[in-house]
């Protein structure tokens, strides 16, 4: 991930919940207008894997079991 993207994500995380929802809505609105090819199965799998790892880290940080 590029430093610019990391900066944007860091700024997003610093927002209050209301601000995060506003930004997410605007990004989704703009992203819907992009002409992008559909994601491949490998890309979707990589995204899902990363999200599950993030959730596991969050659960571990909250003292919860990571078992499902």
C-alpha positions in Angstrom: 0.0 0.0 0.0 1.4 3.4 -0.9 2.2 6.0 1.7 -0.5 8.3 0.3 -3.1 5.6 0.8 -1.8 4.9 4.3 -2.1 8.6 5.1 -5.7 8.7 3.9 -6.6 5.6 5.9 -4.9 7.0 9.0 -6.9 10.2 8.6 -10.1 8.2 8.2 -9.4 6.2 11.4 -8.9 9.5 13.3 -12.4 10.7 12.4 -15.4 10.4 14.7 -17.9 7.7 13.7 -20.2 10.2 12.1 -17.3 11.5 9.9 -16.3 7.9 9.0 -19.9 7.2 7.8 -19.9 10.4 5.7 -16.6 9.7 4.1 -17.5 6.1 3.4 -20.8 7.1 1.8 -19.0 9.6 -0.4 -16.3 7.1 -1.4 -18.9 4.5 -2.3 -20.8 7.0 -4.3 -17.7 8.0 -6.3 -16.5 4.4 -6.6 -19.8 3.4 -8.2 -19.1 5.8 -11.0 -15.7 4.3 -11.8 -15.3 2.0 -14.7 -13.4 -0.9 -13.3 -13.3 -4.5 -14.4 -14.8 -7.0 -12.0 -12.4 -8.4 -9.4 -11.0 -11.9 -10.0 -11.6 -14.7 -7.6 -8.0 -14.4 -6.4 -8.4 -10.7 -5.7 -11.7 -11.3 -3.8 -10.0 -14.1 -1.8 -7.1 -11.9 -0.9 -9.4 -9.1 0.2 -11.5 -11.5 2.3 -8.3 -13.1 3.8 -7.0 -9.6 4.9 -10.3 -8.7 6.4 -10.5 -11.9 8.4 -6.9 -11.3 9.7 -8.0 -7.7 10.7 -10.9 -9.1 12.6 -8.8 -11.7 14.3 -6.3 -8.9 15.4 -9.2 -6.8 16.7 -10.6 -9.8 18.6 -7.2 -10.5 20.1 -6.8 -6.9 21.1 -10.2 -7.1 22.9 -9.3 -10.2 24.8 -11.7 -12.3 22.8 -11.2 -15.8 21.5 -10.3 -15.9 17.8 -11.9 -19.3 17.4 -15.1 -19.5 15.3 
